[in-house]
Amino acid sequence: MSDVKKVAIIGLGIGRSHIVEGYLPHPDRFEVAALCDLNEERLNAVGDEFGIGRRLKDFVEILNMPDIDIIDICTPPGSHFQLIIQALAAGKHVVCEKPLVGSLADVDAVIAAEKTAKGRLMPIFQYRYGDGIQKAKRIIEAGIAGKPYVATSETHWVRGADYYAVPWRGKWDTELGGVLMTHSIHLHDMLTYLMGPIAGLFGRVATRVNDIEVEDCASASLLMENGALATISATLGSQEQISRLRLAFENVLIESNHEPYSPGQDPWKIVPANDEIGAKIDALLADWSPIPNRFNTQMKLFHEALVSGGPLPVTTTDARQALELVTAFYESSETRTEVRFPVGPESTKYKSWRPA
């Protein structure tokens, strides 16, 4: 039996990047067999570009195709929840872009549906993959870094009126949030991927850059479960774009590159406390093999998990952790109080984080 999985892409904005970066590099693992988009011009353009004949506007037709193994959801965020539930109910494996859904209540419902589904669900957090972040992860997990002290996360991008001219952007109903949901969610996932879970958050959000419903600036002070302190800063009004993590440990300083859309790739700054620590890091990384960036590695690991039955590279638990941070951010900003983790049904923002 062939291990090549047939994929249907739903939504061809970021979906095109999934094809180029995630599926085409692995022809022995994936075949993009069908496309679905409401925009016929874009549907035909992408179909022609990659020679994909099956082109549809109706998602239900995709669900009914018996040869499709994986449904990759790349539509506006407000549609994710229903599409995920339908795809799992149809017995398909599912890939879904961030943000997975629009509330903790919805992600808990998705987790419940996943438990009884035939297929498996992988959220997208492609920034985890690249040599820089994976070297940092290895150093931390090996215990060489030592006690974590502090961390900073900066997502300083720029988005203006042209970006928000797209009708679904900047609105609570369709984008589900602003800079926290659509932009800095990546770097915040990288922060917890390396520093572990959050214990408490005090945050503020504001709309200062654009005339939109949702926030485009945010800042927060975090307490991590391991005792470390962290700060978050995010804006869509930075005339020089950067994504930067800076992590201070007992034995090493780790700083990401500053590439806004690929902060996981090398070079990362690794500064050991002394020559002995430096030698341990050199020995640990001596056998390093390059890790392709972003979707390339995430999709490869997804295929391996489907074939082996092993753990997924990114899970719905990871997606819940990301949405837990978002929920706490909105609740803290509105109540002017610290929010403690875990965040559950007791939260005033559990079912919806739209402003009161």
N, C-alpha and C positions, 0 to 999 in steps of 0.2 A: 504494500500500500504506500502511495506517495505521501511524503510529509509536507508537500507544498500546500499551503493554506490559501484558499481563494478569499479575497477581500473585496468588500463593497465600501466605497468612500461616500459619506453623506455630508455634503457641504464642501465646496471646492475653493474656499478662501485659504485658510490654513491647511485644508485637506490636500492641496497641491503640494505643500511642503512635506506632508506625510508620505506622499508618493515618491517625491524626489529623494528625500533624505532617509526615509524609513523602509520603504518596500523595494524600490529599484535596486539598491545595493545588495539585495538578498534574493536573487531570482531562484535560488535553490530552496527557498523557504516560503516565499509569497508570490502570488499572482493577483494583481489588481484586476478584478474581473468585471466590476460594475461601478458606475458612478450615478450619484443622485444629487440634483440641485434644482432649486426653483428657478434659477436664472438660466434660461436656455442658451443664451450667448456664451456664458461661462462654461456651462455643461459641454457644449460642442467644442469650445476652444481647448479645454483640458482633454476631452476625449480624443480630439484630433492630434493633440501634441504627443500623447502617449499611446495612441493606437488602441483605445479601449472602445469597443463597439456598443456594449450595453449601457445605455444612457436613459435615465428615468427621472421623472419629477415626483413620482409617488413612492413614498417610503414603504408603504404596505406591499408593493410589488417586490421590493428587495427582500422583505421578511419572508415572502413566499417562495423564494428561489432556493431549492434544496441543495444546490451545489455551493452556496455561499457559506463559508465557515466563520468569517469574522466581519462584523459590522463596525466600521470606524466612524464615530460621530464627531463631526467638525462644524456643526451648526452653531448659530448664536446661543449663548448660555441658557436663555429662558426656555429653550426647547429640550434641553438635555434630559431632564428627569423622565418625561413621557417616552422619549425615544429609547432610553436605556431599559426601562421596564418592558417595553414592547419587544425589544431585541432579545432580552433574556427569556421572556416568555416564549419566544419563537425558537429557543434552543440554540441561539447563536453565541459565539464568543463576542465580546464587546471591547472596543477601545474607545475612550471618550476624552476629548480635550478638556482642559481646565476652563473655568471651575466646573467640577463634576456636576453639581446641582446648586440650588439656591437657598438651602437652609440645612441646619443639622437634622431637622425632622425628616427632610427628604433624603439625606444621605443615610440616615438610619433605616429608612424604608428600602433604599437600594441594597444596603447590606443584608437586610432580611430576605429580600427577593433573591439575592445572589446565593444565599445558603441552600436554596431548594432548586436552583437553576442547573440545567445541564451545562451551559456555557460558563465561561469565566470572564470577569470584568477587570480591565486594566486602565486606570486613569493615566493621563499623560502628565509627567513631570520630567521632561527631556533634559533640563539643565543639570540634572544629577550626573550626566554622562559626559566624560571627557577626562583627559589625563590629570588635569589639575585637581579637580575635586576628588577623584578616586585615589590619588596619591595621599591627599589630606585625610581621607577616610581610613586608609590603611594605617597611617601613622597614629591616628587617634585610637583605632581599634586595637592596635598592638600595645597600647599602654605607654608608648614613648612620650606622647605629648604631656602626660601628667594631669594635674588638677586644672580644670578650666576656670579661668578668672572672669573675663569679660568678652563680649562680642558686639560688633556693630554690623548692621545691614543697611545699605544705601541703594535704593532703586531710584535714580534721578534721571528720568527720561523726559521727552518733550512730545506733547500731543496738542494740536490746535484745532481750529475750526474746520479745517479740511478733513481731519480724521473723524471728527464728530458729525460731519455731514452725512455719514452712513446712518440710515434711519434708526437702526436698532441700538446704536451705541449711545452711551451717556444717559440711558433711561433705566429706572429700577425694574420695570416689567421685563425687559429683554436682555439687558447686560447684567442685571442682578447686583451691580455694584460698580465701583470705579477703579481707582488705582490699586486698591487692595485685592480686588477680584481678578482683574484682567492683566495686571502688569507686575506688581511686586509679589504676587503669590508665588512666583517661581523662586525668587531669592529667599523668601521666608521658608519655603520648603527646604531649600539648601541649608538654611540656618539650623532647622531642627534635625535634618538629616545628619549634620555633623555634631551638633551640640546637645541633641536629645530633646525630650519633651519639655513643654512650658509648664510652670507651676502657677504663675500669676502674671497679669498684664494690666497696665494703666495706659490708655491710649486716647488720642484725639484725632478726629478727622475734620477736614474742611474742604470747601469748594472755592478755590481762589484763582484758578488759572483760566477756566473755561465757563461759559454760560450753559451748564448742564445740571441734571438732577442729582447726579452721584458725586462722590468725593474725588478730588484730584490731588489732595495733599493729605499726608498722615504721618504721625509720629507716635512712638510708644516706648515705655520702659518695661522690660520683662525680667522676671525671675525664672530661671530654669530649674528643673527638678534636681539637677546636680549641684545647685547652689550658685552657679554662675549668673552674672548680670548681663543683660543684653539691651541694646537700643535699636530701634527701627526708625528709618526715615524714608519717606517715599513722596515723590512729586512728579507731575507731568509738566512742570514748568522750568526744567533745567536746560539751559542753552547748550551745555555740553553733557552728552548722555553717558552715564556710567551705571554699571551694576557692580557693587563691591561688598564683599564680606571680609571682615578683619577679626580674627579670633586669637585671643591672648591666653596661652596656657602656661603652666608652671615651667615647662621645658622647651617650649617652641612658640614662635609667632607665625601664624598662617594668614596670608592675605591672598584673596583671589585676584585674577586679572580683572581688568575694568571694562571688558567688552560688554556692552549693554545686553546683547542677545545671545551671547555664548560665554558666560562667565565660568563655566565648568572646564573649559579647555586650558591647556598650558599657555603661557607660564604663570604659575602661582609662586608667590614669595614664601619660602620656608626658611625661617631664621632660628637655628638651634641656640639654646642657652650657652653651650660650650662645645668644645671639640668632641667630647665623649658622646654627647647626644647627637652631634652631627654624624659621627661614625656609625651610630646605631641606625640612623635614618638612611644613610648611604647603603648599609648592608641590607636593610629591609627592602629598598627599592632597586637593588642590583639586578634583579631578574625581571624588571618591569617590561611589559609588552604594551604597545600603544593601544589606547581605547578610543575608537571612533566617537565623535561628538554627537550629542543630542539624540534625535530620533533613530539614527543608525543603530546605536547600541541598545536603546530601549526596545525597539522592535525585534532585534535579534534575540534578546533575553526573553521577550514575550514568547517567541516561537519555541525556544528551548523549554520554557515552562509548560507550554501546551503539549509538547511531545512527551516530556518526561513526567508530567504531573507534579513537578516541583513547585516551589514558591514563585509567585509572580514578582517581577522586578519592582513594580509599584502596585500598591493594593488600595482597596477602598478604605482601609484603616488609615493609610497615609493621606488619602483625600479628606477623610474626616478630620484628621489632625490639622490640615490646612484650613478647613472651613471652621474649625473650632477657634483658631486664631482670629479669623475674620469676624466671627460672631462676637467674641470677647472684645475686639476692637470697637465695633459699633455700640455694644452695650456700655462699655466703659466711657466712650465719648459722650454718650447721651446721659448717663447717670453721674459722670464725674467721680466714679469709684473704681477701685481695683477689682478685676474679675479673677476669681480663682478657678483653676482647672482641676479635674475635667469639667467641661461645660455640658450640661444635659438638659432635660425637660424643665428643670427649675428655672432656667434662664428666660428672661423676658423676650429674648431674641431667638429662642429655639426654633420657633415655627416660621419666623420672618425677621429679617434684620432691617427692613425698611424703616425710615424714621417715623417716630410717633406723630 
